[in-house]
Amino acid sequence: MLEAVLCLIALVLAGWAIAKNYDAKVVLFVTGLILLYLAVLLGHPVLAAKASSGLSWVDPFKVVRDLFVKQYSNAGLIILTLFGFAAYMSHIGANQKVIEVLSKPLSGIRSPYILVPLVFWLGTLLSIIIPSAASLAVILMATLYPVLRAAKMTPLTAAGVIATTATIVPTPLGGDNVVAARVLGFEHVVDYVFYHHAPITIPAIIIMGFAHYFWQRYMDKKSPASGEMSLDESKLKQNVEAPTYYAIFPVLPLILTIFFWLFFKSAKVGLVEITLFSFALAFACEIVRRRNDPTTNGKKLLGDANLFFKGMGDGFSKVVVLIVAASTMVAGLSSMGLIDMISNSLQGVESADTGLMFAFSGITGLITFISGSGNAVFYSFIELIPQIAEKAGIDPIMVALPMQCTSNLIRAVSPVAAVVIIVAATIRENPLNIVKRTAVPLLVGEAAVLAIAFFRYL
C-alpha cells in the first residue's frame, strides 16, 4: 500500500511539472530515479540478479544505462536517422519543393470552402514527409498561405487549417509509430501502421476534413474578417532554390519502405538502411547540381552534409532522450510493484479494455492540452501498456493506439502548443483565436478515433 501511495504522489507531481512546462525529459528522469531508489530502500530489486551491478545503490543508474543501450539498438537509431535526413532535406530545399509541387493544383481552385478540406488532407499527407507540426506549419505558411488568401480564404480559416495538418497521419516514418510498433511487439513498423493505425486514422482524417469545412464556414459567418491580416515575414523561413525533381527525395524513404515491405518482406532491409541510401543519393545529386557553382566548393558541400549528423543530434535530444526518460519512470513504477497492482486489479473486470482506453486517452488529452506537447505523455505511458494489458488479458492496441492519436490531436487545441503559437505569430493574431478554429475539427477527430477503435477492437 505504501508503494502505491508513493507512486501516485510521484505521478501527480510529474504530471503537474510537465503541465507547467518544466522540461519533460528532466522531470521524467528525476521521477524515475527517485522511484528506483525508493524501491531499493523498500527492499525491491530494480534489476534481475544476473543484470545487477552487485551494488544495489548503483543499480538505478545501470537501469538508465541499459535503457539507453536498448533504445540505440531498436527504435532510437531509426529516429536519429530520420531526424538527420529531414534536416538535410530542409537545407537543400527538397521539403519546400515537394510542398510546392503537391500544392500547385490547388492554385486553380477559387472556392475557399472547397479548399478547406482539400488543404487539410494535403497537409496531412505532407506530414508524412515532415512529421514536425511546427516545421510543417512554417513551410505551409510561407508557401501555401498566399495561395489560400488569393482564393479569398479568410486569414483565420487558412491559419486554423494549417495549424491542424500534422496530427494522426499513418506513416512508417513517424517517430511515435516507430516507438509504438516496437513496444507493441511488431517486427516491422509498416505492419503496425498498415493493419492497425491506418484503419483507425484514415476514416478519422476524412471526417475531420468535412468537420473543418462546416466549422470554418460557420465561424466566418459568425465573425466576418475585418480587413487584411499582414504576415510577419520574420517568422517564415527563407526560400531555398531547388530543381523540381528534388521533390522525390523527401518521399523516397517512404516509397522504398513500402516497396521492400511488399516485394522483399523476407529481406532484412530496415528504415535506417533505406534512409541512409536516400541521403547518399540526395547528396550525390547536390554534388552534380552544384559542381559549376562558383560559390560552392568541396568543403562547403561536405559541411552541408554534416547537417545530417547535426539533425541526428537534434533527434537524440528531442526524442530518444525523452523515450529513455519515460522508460526510466516506467522502470521505477514497475520496481515499486505498481504495474502488478493495476494488472491484478483488472483481472476479471468486465470492459477493462474500454475503461483503460478512455482513462489513458483522457489523461493524455488533459496533460497535452495544458502543456501543449503530447510526446512526453505518450512516451511515458506507452511503455506501461503492454505490461498492464498482458496481465489483465486485454488487447494492448485498443489502449495504446487511441492514446497515441489523442497526444497528436489535442496538441493543436492547446493555445500554448508550438504550432499554434507559430501560426498565430505569423498572421499577428491571438493564439486563442486560432484555437477557436482548430478545436472543433480536432475534437470531432478524437471522438471518431475513440469510436472506431472501440468497435474495431471490442
C-alpha positions as CSV (number, residue, x, y, z in Angstrom):
1,M,0.0,0.0,0.0
2,L,2.9,2.4,0.8
3,E,4.4,1.7,-2.6
4,A,1.1,2.6,-4.3
5,V,0.8,5.9,-2.4
6,L,4.4,6.9,-3.2
7,C,3.9,6.1,-6.9
8,L,0.7,8.1,-7.0
9,I,2.4,11.1,-5.4
10,A,5.3,10.8,-7.9
11,L,3.0,10.6,-10.9
12,V,0.9,13.6,-9.8
13,L,4.0,15.7,-9.2
14,A,5.5,14.7,-12.6
15,G,2.2,15.4,-14.4
16,W,1.9,18.8,-12.7
17,A,5.5,19.7,-13.6
18,I,5.1,18.6,-17.3
19,A,1.8,20.6,-17.5
20,K,3.6,23.6,-16.1
21,N,6.1,23.3,-19.0
22,Y,9.1,22.1,-16.9
23,D,11.5,20.2,-19.1
24,A,9.7,16.8,-19.6
25,K,12.9,14.8,-20.0
26,V,14.4,16.1,-16.7
27,V,11.1,15.6,-14.9
28,L,10.8,12.0,-16.1
29,F,14.4,11.1,-15.3
30,V,14.2,12.6,-11.8
31,T,10.8,10.9,-11.1
32,G,12.2,7.6,-12.4
33,L,15.4,7.7,-10.4
34,I,13.5,8.7,-7.2
35,L,11.1,5.7,-7.7
36,L,14.0,3.4,-8.4
37,Y,15.9,4.5,-5.2
38,L,12.6,4.2,-3.2
39,A,12.3,0.7,-4.5
40,V,15.9,-0.1,-3.3
41,L,15.2,1.4,0.1
42,L,12.0,-0.7,0.4
43,G,13.9,-3.8,-0.4
44,H,12.6,-4.3,-4.0
45,P,15.2,-5.4,-6.7
46,V,15.4,-2.9,-9.6
47,L,17.3,-5.4,-11.8
48,A,17.3,-9.1,-12.2
49,A,20.1,-10.8,-10.3
50,K,22.1,-11.6,-13.5
51,A,21.9,-8.0,-14.7
52,S,22.7,-6.4,-11.3
53,S,25.9,-4.5,-10.8
54,G,26.3,-6.2,-7.4
55,L,25.7,-2.9,-5.6
56,S,22.1,-2.1,-5.1
57,W,22.7,1.7,-4.8
58,V,24.3,1.7,-8.3
59,D,21.6,-0.4,-10.0
60,P,19.2,2.5,-10.7
61,F,21.9,4.2,-12.8
62,K,22.6,0.8,-14.5
63,V,18.9,0.7,-15.4
64,V,19.2,4.0,-17.2
65,R,22.4,2.8,-18.9
66,D,20.6,-0.3,-20.1
67,L,17.7,1.7,-21.4
68,F,20.0,3.9,-23.5
69,V,21.6,0.8,-25.0
70,K,18.2,-0.8,-25.7
71,Q,17.0,2.4,-27.5
72,Y,20.1,2.7,-29.6
73,S,19.7,-0.9,-30.8
74,N,15.9,-0.5,-31.5
75,A,13.8,2.5,-32.3
76,G,16.4,5.1,-31.3
77,L,18.7,4.7,-34.2
78,I,15.8,4.8,-36.7
79,I,14.6,8.1,-35.1
80,L,18.1,9.6,-35.2
81,T,18.5,8.7,-38.9
82,L,15.0,10.1,-39.8
83,F,15.8,13.4,-38.0
84,G,19.1,13.7,-39.8
85,F,17.5,13.1,-43.2
86,A,14.8,15.6,-42.5
87,A,17.3,18.3,-41.6
88,Y,19.3,17.7,-44.8
89,M,16.1,17.8,-46.9
90,S,15.1,21.1,-45.4
91,H,18.6,22.6,-46.0
92,I,18.7,21.7,-49.7
93,G,15.1,22.9,-50.3
94,A,13.7,19.4,-51.1
95,N,11.0,19.7,-48.4
96,Q,9.8,23.0,-49.7
97,K,9.9,21.8,-53.3
98,V,7.6,18.8,-52.6
99,I,5.1,21.1,-50.9
100,E,5.2,23.4,-53.9
101,V,4.7,20.6,-56.3
102,L,1.8,19.0,-54.4
103,S,0.0,22.3,-53.6
104,K,0.3,23.7,-57.2
105,P,-3.1,22.1,-58.4
106,L,-4.8,24.0,-55.5
107,S,-4.0,27.4,-57.1
108,G,-6.6,26.7,-59.8
109,I,-9.4,26.3,-57.2
110,R,-11.2,29.6,-56.5
111,S,-13.8,28.4,-53.9
112,P,-12.3,29.0,-50.5
113,Y,-14.5,26.5,-48.7
114,I,-13.9,23.7,-51.2
115,L,-10.2,24.3,-50.5
116,V,-10.6,23.9,-46.7
117,P,-10.9,20.1,-46.6
118,L,-8.5,19.7,-49.6
119,V,-5.8,21.7,-47.8
120,F,-6.3,19.8,-44.6
121,W,-6.0,16.5,-46.4
122,L,-3.0,17.7,-48.4
123,G,-1.3,19.0,-45.3
124,T,-1.9,15.7,-43.5
125,L,-0.3,13.9,-46.5
126,L,2.7,16.3,-46.3
127,S,3.2,15.5,-42.6
128,I,4.2,12.0,-43.8
129,I,7.4,13.7,-45.1
130,I,7.7,16.5,-42.4
131,P,6.3,14.9,-39.2
132,S,7.1,18.0,-37.1
133,A,3.9,20.0,-36.7
134,A,5.8,23.3,-36.1
135,S,8.2,22.8,-39.0
136,L,5.4,21.9,-41.4
137,A,3.3,24.9,-40.3
138,V,6.2,27.3,-41.0
139,I,6.7,26.0,-44.6
140,L,3.0,25.9,-45.3
141,M,2.6,29.5,-44.1
142,A,5.4,30.5,-46.4
143,T,4.2,28.5,-49.5
144,L,0.5,27.7,-49.2
145,Y,-0.9,30.5,-47.2
146,P,-0.6,33.1,-50.1
147,V,-2.4,30.6,-52.4
148,L,-5.3,30.4,-49.9
149,R,-5.5,34.1,-49.5
150,A,-5.6,34.6,-53.3
151,A,-8.6,32.2,-53.3
152,K,-10.2,34.7,-50.8
153,M,-10.0,32.3,-47.8
154,T,-10.0,34.3,-44.6
155,P,-6.8,34.5,-42.7
156,L,-8.1,32.7,-39.6
157,T,-9.6,29.9,-41.7
158,A,-6.3,29.4,-43.5
159,A,-4.3,29.6,-40.3
160,G,-6.7,27.2,-38.5
161,V,-6.4,24.6,-41.2
162,I,-2.6,24.8,-41.5
163,A,-2.3,24.5,-37.7
164,T,-4.1,21.1,-37.7
165,T,-2.2,19.4,-40.6
166,A,0.3,17.3,-38.7
167,T,-1.8,15.1,-36.4
168,I,-2.6,11.4,-36.9
169,V,-1.1,10.6,-40.3
170,P,-0.4,6.8,-40.7
171,T,3.3,6.9,-41.7
172,P,6.1,4.4,-41.0
173,L,8.4,7.4,-40.8
174,G,6.8,8.9,-37.7
175,G,8.8,8.6,-34.5
176,D,5.7,7.8,-32.5
177,N,4.7,5.0,-34.9
178,V,8.3,3.6,-34.7
179,V,8.2,3.5,-30.9
180,A,4.6,2.2,-30.7
181,A,5.4,-0.7,-33.2
182,R,8.5,-1.6,-31.2
183,V,6.7,-1.5,-27.8
184,L,3.7,-3.4,-29.1
185,G,5.8,-6.2,-30.5
186,F,5.7,-5.6,-34.3
187,E,8.8,-6.7,-36.2
188,H,8.1,-4.2,-39.0
189,V,6.6,-0.7,-38.4
190,V,4.7,-0.9,-41.6
191,D,2.7,-3.9,-40.2
192,Y,1.6,-1.7,-37.3
193,V,0.8,1.3,-39.5
194,F,-1.0,-0.6,-42.3
195,Y,-3.0,-3.1,-40.3
196,H,-3.8,-1.1,-37.2
197,H,-3.0,2.6,-37.4
198,A,-4.4,3.4,-40.9
199,P,-7.8,1.7,-40.4
200,I,-8.4,3.9,-37.4
201,T,-6.9,7.2,-38.5
202,I,-7.8,7.4,-42.2
203,P,-11.6,7.5,-41.6
204,A,-11.0,10.0,-38.8
205,I,-8.9,12.2,-41.1
206,I,-11.7,12.1,-43.7
207,I,-14.2,13.1,-41.1
208,M,-12.0,15.9,-39.8
209,G,-11.8,17.3,-43.3
210,F,-15.6,17.6,-43.5
211,A,-15.8,19.0,-40.0
212,H,-13.3,21.7,-41.0
213,Y,-15.5,22.6,-43.9
214,F,-18.6,23.2,-41.9
215,W,-16.9,24.7,-38.8
216,Q,-14.7,27.2,-40.7
217,R,-17.7,28.3,-42.8
218,Y,-19.8,28.7,-39.6
219,M,-17.0,30.7,-37.9
220,D,-16.5,33.0,-40.9
221,K,-20.3,33.8,-41.0
222,K,-20.3,34.3,-37.2
223,S,-17.2,36.5,-37.2
224,P,-16.6,38.1,-40.6
225,A,-12.9,39.0,-41.2
226,S,-12.2,42.7,-40.8
227,G,-9.5,43.8,-43.2
228,E,-6.3,42.0,-44.2
229,M,-4.0,40.5,-41.7
230,S,-0.4,41.0,-42.6
231,L,2.2,38.3,-42.4
232,D,5.2,38.6,-40.1
233,E,7.9,37.7,-42.6
234,S,10.5,37.1,-39.8
235,K,8.5,34.0,-38.8
236,L,8.9,32.4,-42.2
237,K,12.0,30.5,-43.5
238,Q,13.8,31.8,-46.5
239,N,13.1,30.1,-49.8
240,V,15.8,27.7,-51.0
241,E,16.0,27.3,-54.7
242,A,16.0,23.7,-55.8
243,P,15.1,21.8,-59.0
244,T,11.6,20.3,-59.3
245,Y,13.0,16.7,-59.3
246,Y,14.2,17.3,-55.7
247,A,10.6,16.7,-54.7
248,I,11.2,13.0,-54.9
249,F,13.9,12.9,-52.2
250,P,11.7,13.5,-49.1
251,V,9.2,10.8,-50.2
252,L,11.9,8.3,-51.3
253,P,12.3,6.6,-47.8
254,L,8.5,6.1,-47.7
255,I,8.4,4.7,-51.3
256,L,11.3,2.3,-50.6
257,T,10.0,1.2,-47.2
258,I,6.7,0.2,-48.8
259,F,8.4,-1.3,-51.8
260,F,10.6,-3.6,-49.7
261,W,7.7,-4.4,-47.4
262,L,5.6,-5.5,-50.4
263,F,8.1,-7.4,-52.5
264,F,11.0,-8.3,-50.3
265,K,9.5,-8.9,-46.9
266,S,12.0,-11.6,-46.1
267,A,14.9,-9.3,-46.7
268,K,16.4,-7.6,-43.7
269,V,16.2,-4.1,-45.1
270,G,15.2,-1.6,-42.4
271,L,14.4,2.1,-42.3
272,V,18.0,3.0,-41.3
273,E,19.5,1.5,-44.4
274,I,16.7,3.0,-46.6
275,T,17.1,6.4,-45.2
276,L,20.9,6.4,-45.4
277,F,20.7,5.3,-49.1
278,S,18.2,8.2,-49.7
279,F,20.5,10.7,-48.1
280,A,23.5,9.4,-50.1
281,L,21.6,9.7,-53.3
282,A,20.4,13.3,-52.5
283,F,24.0,14.2,-51.5
284,A,25.3,12.9,-54.8
285,C,22.7,14.9,-56.7
286,E,23.7,18.0,-54.8
287,I,27.4,17.5,-55.8
288,V,26.4,17.1,-59.5
289,R,24.0,20.0,-59.5
290,R,26.4,22.5,-57.8
291,R,29.6,21.4,-59.5
292,N,29.8,24.6,-61.6
293,D,28.5,26.9,-58.9
294,P,31.4,29.4,-58.2
295,T,30.1,30.0,-54.6
296,T,30.3,26.3,-53.7
297,N,33.4,24.1,-53.2
298,G,34.0,20.6,-51.8
299,K,34.4,21.9,-48.2
300,K,31.0,23.7,-48.4
301,L,29.3,20.6,-49.7
302,L,30.8,18.4,-47.0
303,G,29.8,21.0,-44.4
304,D,26.2,20.8,-45.7
305,A,26.2,17.0,-45.5
306,N,27.3,17.4,-41.8
307,L,23.8,18.8,-41.2
308,F,22.6,15.2,-41.4
309,F,24.6,14.4,-38.3
310,K,23.5,17.6,-36.5
311,G,19.9,16.6,-37.3
312,M,20.7,13.2,-35.7
313,G,21.8,15.1,-32.6
314,D,18.5,17.0,-32.6
315,G,16.6,13.7,-32.8
316,F,18.6,12.4,-29.8
317,S,17.9,15.4,-27.6
318,K,14.3,15.8,-28.6
319,V,13.0,12.2,-28.9
320,V,15.5,9.5,-27.9
321,V,16.3,11.1,-24.5
322,L,12.6,11.6,-23.9
323,I,11.9,8.0,-24.6
324,V,14.7,6.8,-22.2
325,A,13.5,9.3,-19.6
326,A,9.9,7.9,-19.9
327,S,11.2,4.3,-19.7
328,T,13.2,5.2,-16.6
329,M,10.0,6.3,-14.9
330,V,8.2,3.2,-16.0
331,A,11.1,1.1,-14.6
332,G,10.6,2.9,-11.3
333,L,6.9,2.2,-11.3
334,S,7.5,-1.4,-12.2
335,S,10.1,-1.9,-9.4
336,M,7.7,-0.4,-6.9
337,G,5.1,-3.0,-8.0
338,L,2.5,-0.5,-9.2
339,I,2.1,-2.2,-12.6
340,D,1.4,-5.6,-11.0
341,M,-1.1,-3.9,-8.7
342,I,-3.0,-2.4,-11.6
343,S,-2.9,-5.6,-13.6
344,N,-4.1,-7.7,-10.8
345,S,-7.0,-5.4,-10.0
346,L,-8.1,-5.5,-13.6
347,Q,-8.2,-9.3,-13.9
348,G,-11.8,-10.5,-14.3
349,V,-13.2,-7.0,-14.6
350,E,-15.7,-6.6,-17.4
351,S,-14.9,-4.0,-20.1
352,A,-11.5,-3.3,-18.6
353,D,-10.1,-2.6,-22.0
354,T,-12.7,0.1,-22.7
355,G,-12.1,1.6,-19.3
356,L,-8.4,1.7,-19.8
357,M,-8.8,3.2,-23.3
358,F,-10.8,6.1,-22.1
359,A,-8.7,6.5,-18.9
360,F,-5.3,6.7,-20.7
361,S,-6.7,8.8,-23.6
362,G,-8.3,11.2,-21.1
363,I,-5.2,11.7,-19.0
364,T,-3.1,12.1,-22.2
365,G,-5.5,14.6,-23.6
366,L,-5.6,16.7,-20.4
367,I,-1.9,16.9,-20.0
368,T,-1.4,17.6,-23.7
369,F,-3.9,20.4,-23.6
370,I,-2.3,22.0,-20.6
371,S,1.3,21.6,-21.7
372,G,1.0,21.9,-25.5
373,S,3.1,18.8,-26.1
374,G,1.8,15.3,-26.4
375,N,5.1,13.5,-26.9
376,A,6.2,13.4,-23.3
377,V,2.8,11.9,-22.2
378,F,2.7,9.4,-25.0
379,Y,6.3,8.1,-24.5
380,S,5.7,7.9,-20.7
381,F,2.5,5.8,-20.9
382,I,3.2,3.6,-24.0
383,E,5.8,1.6,-22.1
384,L,3.2,0.8,-19.4
385,I,0.5,-0.5,-21.8
386,P,1.8,-4.0,-22.8
387,Q,2.7,-5.0,-19.3
388,I,-0.7,-4.0,-17.9
389,A,-2.6,-5.4,-20.9
390,E,-0.8,-8.8,-20.8
391,K,-1.5,-9.4,-17.1
392,A,-5.1,-8.1,-17.4
393,G,-5.7,-10.2,-20.5
394,I,-6.7,-7.3,-22.8
395,D,-5.6,-6.1,-26.3
396,P,-2.8,-3.5,-25.8
397,I,-3.5,-1.9,-29.1
398,M,-7.0,-0.9,-28.1
399,V,-5.5,1.2,-25.3
400,A,-2.2,2.4,-26.9
401,L,-3.5,3.5,-30.4
402,P,-6.2,5.9,-29.2
403,M,-3.8,7.3,-26.6
404,Q,-1.2,7.9,-29.4
405,C,-3.8,9.6,-31.6
406,T,-5.0,11.7,-28.6
407,S,-1.5,13.0,-28.0
408,N,-1.3,14.3,-31.6
409,L,-4.9,15.5,-31.9
410,I,-5.2,17.6,-28.7
411,R,-1.8,19.3,-29.3
412,A,-3.3,21.9,-31.7
413,V,-6.2,22.5,-29.3
414,S,-3.8,24.0,-26.8
415,P,-3.1,27.7,-27.0
416,V,0.5,27.1,-25.7
417,A,1.4,24.5,-28.4
418,A,4.3,25.5,-30.6
419,V,2.4,25.0,-33.8
420,V,-0.5,27.3,-32.6
421,I,1.9,30.0,-31.4
422,I,3.9,29.9,-34.7
423,V,0.8,30.3,-36.9
424,A,-0.7,32.9,-34.6
425,A,2.5,35.0,-34.6
426,T,2.9,34.7,-38.4
427,I,-0.5,36.3,-39.0
428,R,-0.2,38.6,-35.9
429,E,-3.3,37.1,-34.2
430,N,-4.1,35.9,-30.7
431,P,-3.4,32.1,-30.2
432,L,-6.9,31.7,-28.6
433,N,-8.5,32.8,-31.9
434,I,-6.5,30.1,-33.7
435,V,-7.7,27.5,-31.1
436,K,-11.3,28.5,-31.8
437,R,-10.7,27.4,-35.4
438,T,-8.9,24.2,-34.5
439,A,-10.8,22.9,-31.5
440,V,-14.0,21.5,-33.1
441,P,-12.5,19.7,-36.1
442,L,-9.8,18.1,-33.8
443,L,-12.3,17.1,-31.1
444,V,-14.5,15.6,-33.8
445,G,-11.4,13.6,-34.9
446,E,-10.8,12.5,-31.3
447,A,-14.4,11.2,-31.0
448,A,-14.1,9.4,-34.3
449,V,-10.8,7.7,-33.2
450,L,-12.3,6.5,-29.9
451,A,-15.5,5.3,-31.6
452,I,-13.7,3.4,-34.4
453,A,-11.1,1.9,-32.0
454,F,-13.9,0.8,-29.7
455,F,-15.9,-1.1,-32.4
456,R,-12.8,-2.4,-34.1
457,Y,-11.2,-4.0,-31.0
458,L,-14.3,-4.7,-29.0
